[in-house]
Amino acid sequence: MRFDTIIIGAGLAGMTAAIRLAESGAKVAVVSAGRSALLFNTGSFGLLGFDTAHNKVNDRAKALTELPEDHPYSKIGAGGIPSLADEARALLERCGLAFRCSSNWNNHDRISPLGIFRPAWLTLDGLICESTLADMPYRRAAVVGLAGFLDFYPRFIAASLRKAGYECDVFTVDTPDLQALRASETEMRAVNIERTLHGYGLIRFAEELKKLNIPSDATLILPSVIDKDELEIFNQFLRRPFLFAPTLGVSLPGISIHNAMVSRLKELGGRIFNGHRVNGADYEDNRLTGVTTDKLDDDRLVADNYIFAAGSFFSHGLMAEPDSIVEPVLGLDVDAPQERSAWFTPDLFGAQPVMKSGVATDGDFKAKRDGKAITNLYAVGSVLSGADSVREDSGAGVAMLTALRVADSIIKHN
């Protein structure tokens, strides 16, 4: 099967590149080995939350210029980041997503599933962050947990809100539907809870909330377990201000983002090979000429260009062997500390050199193999070397901006 561009990986980077190329009229295919890391997204995107000294970024333009030369943002160039960030936001909005956005090129604070305020670039509307809190009519909040739900930490969230100057109480709600869910073999996870909070189940949930002795001047903070299509009904029965906080594990915000991007790509004519693991690649004259998957037998996927967006260790785009870090899919070169003893530092909470490991590329993000850049194969997102995305809180930004940079380059030269 032949396409203009084949993308390996259906996470944020892969889907961003696919949508951008499909919008230009290209024939695009995405090969996805399994569950996307997008499903674990908590509804916020970080562009660059912390600088090289691990201080919160207040001047993002300045912080970008201080990044090392091998950082993906440095390869893009600090001057190109603002326009790509605007392009990324616009792409997500074309997918039907609505966000709270940082103004004046600065971060805002959003709440994490563990109740910690963290810097963010974009946060889905309806989720708790500094601006949504400021829009609420009260300086008082009530964090409501669900009986038996272990992926939500109301007391942690309440503690952070109190530090931010809000009066805050903690409550627990239970309903017959939640009791039945706990009694079954189904786990108490956000997705399973959401399935029970439909129709009369949602009405019963709202009625139980109204029975709690919650102060009338408090904004409710609830776990994100209600489908957005049910919010109008929920609001009609509850009749008081509320916000949602993210949960651990596969989350409803993550599912919403993933589904919105998949729908957009399919709408544009893109194709997704779900559950296909790339198990072979052919090279000729320093070009990738085709890939095979475990589900297509000898039928190769062939394209003019390829984008590798398989993710980092979490998604098995990188693997740690006893003495080396390897890229196991296409056999690409990896930038990583040579000695295992240099992977980590004694400070458990400090920067760990192994986290900057990734596929080696040239300045245009063309992936290297045996020391040479493959002319039609690009790497994007967290599989790239040079960024400690977790420590920097830059994962989403690196994913989307490198994907857009590569997609725009392919469009320009085709």
C-alpha positions as CSV (number, residue, x, y, z in Angstrom):
1,M,0.0,0.0,0.0
2,R,1.3,3.4,-1.0
3,F,0.9,6.8,0.8
4,D,2.5,10.2,0.6
5,T,3.6,10.0,4.2
6,I,3.6,7.1,6.8
7,I,3.7,8.0,10.5
8,I,4.8,5.4,13.0
9,G,3.0,6.3,16.3
10,A,-0.4,7.6,17.1
11,G,0.4,9.8,20.1
12,L,0.2,13.6,20.2
13,A,3.2,14.0,17.9
14,G,2.1,11.5,15.4
15,M,-1.5,12.7,15.2
16,T,-0.4,16.3,15.0
17,A,1.9,15.6,12.0
18,A,-0.8,13.4,10.4
19,I,-3.5,16.0,10.7
20,R,-1.3,18.8,9.4
21,L,-0.2,16.8,6.4
22,A,-3.8,15.6,5.7
23,E,-5.0,19.2,5.8
24,S,-2.6,20.0,3.0
25,G,-4.1,17.3,0.9
26,A,-1.5,14.6,1.4
27,K,-2.4,10.9,1.6
28,V,-1.4,9.9,5.1
29,A,-1.3,6.7,7.1
30,V,-0.7,6.3,10.8
31,V,0.6,3.0,12.2
32,S,-0.3,2.4,15.9
33,A,1.0,-0.5,17.9
34,G,-1.3,-0.1,20.8
35,R,-2.9,2.3,23.3
36,S,-1.8,5.9,22.8
37,A,-0.2,7.8,25.6
38,L,-2.7,10.5,24.7
39,L,-5.3,8.6,26.7
40,F,-3.3,9.4,29.9
41,N,-3.3,13.1,29.2
42,T,-4.9,15.0,32.1
43,G,-6.3,17.8,29.9
44,S,-3.3,20.2,30.0
45,F,-0.4,20.8,27.7
46,G,3.0,22.0,28.8
47,L,5.2,24.0,26.5
48,L,8.1,24.8,28.9
49,G,7.2,24.9,32.5
50,F,10.6,24.8,34.1
51,D,14.0,26.3,33.0
52,T,17.4,24.6,33.1
53,A,17.7,25.4,36.8
54,H,14.3,23.8,37.4
55,N,12.7,27.1,38.3
56,K,9.2,27.9,37.1
57,V,9.4,29.8,33.8
58,N,8.2,33.4,34.1
59,D,9.9,34.6,30.9
60,R,9.4,31.9,28.4
61,A,11.2,33.7,25.5
62,K,14.3,34.1,27.7
63,A,14.1,30.5,29.0
64,L,14.0,29.2,25.4
65,T,17.3,30.9,24.5
66,E,19.0,29.3,27.5
67,L,18.3,25.7,26.4
68,P,21.2,23.6,25.3
69,E,22.0,23.3,21.6
70,D,20.8,19.7,21.3
71,H,17.3,20.5,22.7
72,P,14.5,20.1,20.1
73,Y,13.4,23.7,20.7
74,S,17.0,24.9,20.0
75,K,16.9,23.0,16.7
76,I,13.7,24.7,15.8
77,G,15.1,28.0,16.9
78,A,13.7,30.2,19.7
79,G,12.3,32.6,17.2
80,G,10.2,30.0,15.5
81,I,8.5,28.7,18.7
82,P,5.7,31.3,19.0
83,S,4.3,30.8,15.6
84,L,4.4,27.0,15.8
85,A,2.7,27.2,19.2
86,D,-0.1,29.3,17.7
87,E,-0.3,26.8,14.9
88,A,-0.5,23.9,17.4
89,R,-3.3,25.6,19.3
90,A,-5.2,26.3,16.1
91,L,-4.9,22.7,15.0
92,L,-6.4,21.4,18.3
93,E,-9.2,23.9,17.9
94,R,-9.9,22.6,14.4
95,C,-10.3,19.2,16.1
96,G,-13.2,20.7,18.1
97,L,-11.3,21.2,21.4
98,A,-11.6,24.4,23.5
99,F,-8.8,25.5,25.8
100,R,-7.9,28.0,28.5
101,C,-4.7,29.5,27.1
102,S,-1.7,31.3,28.6
103,S,-1.6,35.0,27.8
104,N,1.3,37.2,27.1
105,W,3.4,34.2,26.3
106,N,3.4,33.1,30.0
107,N,2.3,29.9,31.7
108,H,-0.8,29.6,33.8
109,D,-1.1,27.2,36.8
110,R,-3.3,24.1,36.5
111,I,-4.0,21.4,39.1
112,S,-2.5,18.0,38.7
113,P,-4.2,14.7,39.7
114,L,-2.1,14.7,42.9
115,G,-3.3,18.2,43.7
116,I,-0.2,20.1,42.9
117,F,-0.3,23.3,40.9
118,R,1.9,23.0,37.8
119,P,2.6,25.4,35.0
120,A,0.7,24.8,31.7
121,W,0.4,26.3,28.3
122,L,-3.1,25.0,27.4
123,T,-5.8,23.6,29.7
124,L,-9.2,22.2,28.5
125,D,-12.2,24.4,29.3
126,G,-14.0,23.2,32.4
127,L,-10.9,21.9,34.2
128,I,-9.6,23.6,37.3
129,C,-6.8,26.1,36.8
130,E,-6.0,29.6,38.0
131,S,-8.2,31.4,35.4
132,T,-11.2,29.1,35.8
133,L,-11.0,29.5,39.6
134,A,-10.8,33.3,39.2
135,D,-14.0,33.2,37.1
136,M,-15.9,31.5,39.9
137,P,-18.1,33.8,42.0
138,Y,-16.7,32.6,45.3
139,R,-13.4,32.3,47.1
140,R,-14.6,29.1,48.6
141,A,-14.5,25.6,47.2
142,A,-15.7,22.1,48.1
143,V,-13.7,19.2,46.8
144,V,-16.0,16.1,46.4
145,G,-14.5,12.6,46.2
146,L,-16.3,9.5,45.2
147,A,-16.6,6.6,47.7
148,G,-14.1,3.9,46.7
149,F,-12.5,5.9,43.8
150,L,-8.7,5.7,44.4
151,D,-7.5,7.7,41.3
152,F,-8.6,11.0,42.8
153,Y,-7.1,12.8,45.8
154,P,-9.5,15.3,47.2
155,R,-7.5,16.1,50.3
156,F,-4.4,16.9,48.3
157,I,-6.4,19.2,46.1
158,A,-8.0,20.9,49.0
159,A,-4.6,21.5,50.6
160,S,-3.3,23.2,47.5
161,L,-6.4,25.4,47.2
162,R,-6.1,26.5,50.8
163,K,-2.5,27.5,50.1
164,A,-3.8,29.5,47.2
165,G,-6.1,31.4,49.5
166,Y,-9.3,29.6,49.1
167,E,-11.5,28.3,51.9
168,C,-11.9,24.6,51.1
169,D,-13.9,21.7,52.5
170,V,-13.8,18.0,51.5
171,F,-16.8,15.8,51.0
172,T,-17.5,12.2,49.8
173,V,-20.5,11.2,47.7
174,D,-21.9,7.7,47.1
175,T,-24.8,6.5,45.0
176,P,-26.4,3.1,44.3
177,D,-24.8,3.1,40.9
178,L,-21.3,3.6,42.4
179,Q,-22.0,0.9,44.9
180,A,-23.0,-1.5,42.2
181,L,-19.8,-0.7,40.3
182,R,-17.7,-1.4,43.3
183,A,-19.4,-4.7,43.9
184,S,-18.8,-5.9,40.3
185,E,-15.5,-7.1,38.8
186,T,-15.2,-3.8,37.0
187,E,-12.6,-1.6,38.5
188,M,-13.4,1.8,39.9
189,R,-11.7,3.8,37.1
190,A,-12.7,7.1,35.5
191,V,-13.9,5.5,32.3
192,N,-16.1,2.9,34.0
193,I,-17.6,5.5,36.4
194,E,-18.4,7.7,33.4
195,R,-20.4,4.9,31.9
196,T,-22.6,4.7,35.0
197,L,-23.2,8.5,35.1
198,H,-25.6,8.7,32.2
199,G,-29.3,9.4,32.1
200,Y,-30.9,8.5,35.5
201,G,-27.5,7.6,36.9
202,L,-26.3,11.1,36.4
203,I,-29.5,12.5,37.8
204,R,-29.2,10.3,40.9
205,F,-25.6,11.5,41.2
206,A,-26.6,15.2,41.1
207,E,-29.4,14.5,43.7
208,E,-26.9,12.9,46.1
209,L,-24.6,15.9,45.7
210,K,-27.4,18.2,46.6
211,K,-28.0,16.2,49.8
212,L,-24.5,16.9,51.1
213,N,-24.1,19.7,53.6
214,I,-22.0,21.8,51.2
215,P,-21.9,25.6,51.8
216,S,-24.0,27.5,49.3
217,D,-21.2,29.9,48.5
218,A,-18.7,27.1,47.5
219,T,-17.7,26.1,44.0
220,L,-17.8,22.3,43.6
221,I,-14.5,20.6,42.5
222,L,-15.4,17.2,41.1
223,P,-13.3,14.4,39.5
224,S,-13.4,14.4,35.7
225,V,-15.8,11.5,35.3
226,I,-18.8,13.0,33.5
227,D,-19.0,13.0,29.7
228,K,-19.1,16.5,28.2
229,D,-22.3,15.6,26.3
230,E,-24.0,15.1,29.7
231,L,-22.9,18.4,31.2
232,E,-26.0,20.4,30.2
233,I,-28.3,17.9,32.0
234,F,-26.0,17.7,35.0
235,N,-26.0,21.5,35.3
236,Q,-29.8,21.7,35.1
237,F,-30.1,19.4,38.1
238,L,-27.2,20.7,40.1
239,R,-27.7,24.4,39.6
240,R,-24.5,25.6,41.2
241,P,-21.0,26.4,39.9
242,F,-18.6,23.5,39.5
243,L,-15.2,22.6,37.9
244,F,-13.5,19.3,37.2
245,A,-10.1,18.1,38.3
246,P,-8.1,15.5,36.5
247,T,-7.7,11.9,37.6
248,L,-4.9,9.4,37.4
249,G,-4.7,6.6,34.8
250,V,-6.6,6.7,31.5
251,S,-8.6,9.9,31.8
252,L,-11.7,11.4,30.3
253,P,-9.9,14.5,29.1
254,G,-7.2,12.3,27.5
255,I,-9.9,10.2,25.8
256,S,-11.6,13.4,24.5
257,I,-8.4,14.7,23.1
258,H,-7.5,11.4,21.4
259,N,-11.0,10.9,20.0
260,A,-11.1,14.5,18.7
261,M,-7.8,14.1,16.8
262,V,-8.7,10.7,15.4
263,S,-12.0,12.0,14.2
264,R,-10.3,15.0,12.5
265,L,-7.8,12.8,10.7
266,K,-10.5,10.4,9.5
267,E,-12.6,13.4,8.4
268,L,-9.6,14.5,6.3
269,G,-9.2,11.1,4.7
270,G,-6.3,9.8,6.7
271,R,-6.0,6.2,7.5
272,I,-5.0,4.6,10.9
273,F,-3.7,1.0,11.2
274,N,-4.6,0.3,14.8
275,G,-2.9,-2.6,16.5
276,H,-0.1,-2.9,13.9
277,R,3.4,-3.2,15.2
278,V,6.2,-2.3,12.7
279,N,8.4,-5.4,12.5
280,G,10.6,-4.6,9.4
281,A,12.1,-1.8,7.5
282,D,13.9,-1.6,4.2
283,Y,16.7,0.9,3.4
284,E,18.2,1.7,0.0
285,D,20.7,4.5,-0.8
286,N,20.2,6.1,2.5
287,R,16.4,6.2,2.1
288,L,13.7,4.2,3.9
289,T,11.8,2.5,1.1
290,G,9.1,0.6,3.0
291,V,8.0,-0.9,6.3
292,T,6.1,-4.1,7.2
293,T,3.8,-4.8,10.2
294,D,2.9,-7.9,12.1
295,K,-0.7,-7.8,10.7
296,L,0.0,-7.2,7.0
297,D,2.2,-10.3,6.2
298,D,4.3,-9.4,3.2
299,D,2.3,-6.4,2.2
300,R,4.6,-3.4,2.7
301,L,3.6,0.1,3.5
302,V,5.4,2.4,1.1
303,A,5.7,6.2,1.1
304,D,7.7,9.2,-0.1
305,N,8.3,10.3,3.5
306,Y,8.2,8.6,6.9
307,I,7.8,10.2,10.4
308,F,8.9,8.2,13.5
309,A,6.8,9.2,16.5
310,A,6.9,6.1,18.6
311,G,7.4,7.9,21.9
312,S,10.0,7.3,24.6
313,F,10.4,4.6,27.2
314,F,6.7,4.7,28.3
315,S,5.6,3.8,24.7
316,H,8.5,1.5,24.0
317,G,9.9,3.8,21.3
318,L,13.1,3.5,23.3
319,M,14.3,0.5,25.4
320,A,17.0,0.2,28.0
321,E,19.2,-2.8,27.6
322,P,21.8,-3.8,30.3
323,D,24.5,-1.5,28.8
324,S,22.8,0.7,26.2
325,I,19.6,2.6,25.2
326,V,18.3,1.4,21.9
327,E,15.5,2.3,19.4
328,P,14.0,-1.2,18.7
329,V,11.8,-0.5,15.7
330,L,13.9,0.9,12.9
331,G,17.4,0.4,14.2
332,L,18.1,4.2,14.5
333,D,21.1,5.8,16.2
334,V,20.4,6.9,19.8
335,D,22.0,9.7,21.7
336,A,22.5,8.5,25.3
337,P,25.2,8.3,28.0
338,Q,27.7,5.6,27.0
339,E,28.2,4.1,30.4
340,R,25.3,2.8,32.5
341,S,26.9,4.4,35.5
342,A,26.3,7.8,33.9
343,W,22.6,7.3,33.3
344,F,21.6,8.4,36.8
345,T,22.8,10.8,39.5
346,P,22.6,10.1,43.3
347,D,20.0,12.8,43.8
348,L,16.7,11.0,43.4
349,F,14.8,14.2,42.7
350,G,17.5,15.7,40.5
351,A,18.0,15.7,36.7
352,Q,18.7,12.2,35.4
353,P,20.9,12.1,32.3
354,V,19.1,9.0,30.9
355,M,15.9,11.0,30.5
356,K,17.5,13.1,27.7
357,S,18.2,9.9,25.7
358,G,16.6,9.7,22.3
359,V,16.9,9.2,18.6
360,A,19.8,11.1,17.0
361,T,18.8,13.6,14.3
362,D,20.3,16.3,12.2
363,G,19.1,20.0,12.4
364,D,16.0,19.2,10.3
365,F,15.0,16.3,12.5
366,K,16.0,13.7,9.9
367,A,16.8,10.5,11.9
368,K,20.3,9.0,11.8
369,R,21.3,5.5,11.1
370,D,24.9,4.3,11.2
371,G,25.9,7.9,11.6
372,K,24.1,9.2,8.5
373,A,20.8,11.1,8.2
374,I,18.1,9.1,6.4
375,T,16.9,11.6,3.7
376,N,13.2,10.8,4.0
377,L,12.8,9.7,7.6
378,Y,12.1,12.2,10.4
379,A,11.8,11.7,14.2
380,V,9.5,13.9,16.3
381,G,8.2,14.1,19.8
382,S,9.4,12.4,22.9
383,V,11.5,9.9,21.0
384,L,13.9,12.7,20.2
385,S,17.1,13.2,22.3
386,G,18.0,16.4,24.1
387,A,14.8,17.1,26.2
388,D,13.9,16.0,29.7
389,S,10.2,16.5,29.0
390,V,9.0,15.4,32.4
391,R,11.3,17.6,34.4
392,E,10.9,20.5,32.0
393,D,7.1,20.0,31.6
394,S,7.7,20.4,27.9
395,G,6.4,17.1,26.6
396,A,3.3,18.3,24.7
397,G,5.1,21.3,23.3
398,V,8.0,19.2,22.0
399,A,5.6,16.7,20.5
400,M,3.4,19.2,18.7
401,L,6.0,21.7,17.6
402,T,8.5,19.3,16.2
403,A,5.7,17.5,14.5
404,L,4.5,20.7,12.9
405,R,8.0,21.7,11.9
406,V,8.6,18.4,10.1
407,A,5.1,18.4,8.5
408,D,5.6,21.9,7.2
409,S,9.0,21.0,5.8
410,I,7.5,18.0,4.0
411,I,4.7,20.1,2.6
412,K,7.2,22.8,1.5
413,H,9.4,20.4,-0.4
414,N,6.7,18.4,-2.1
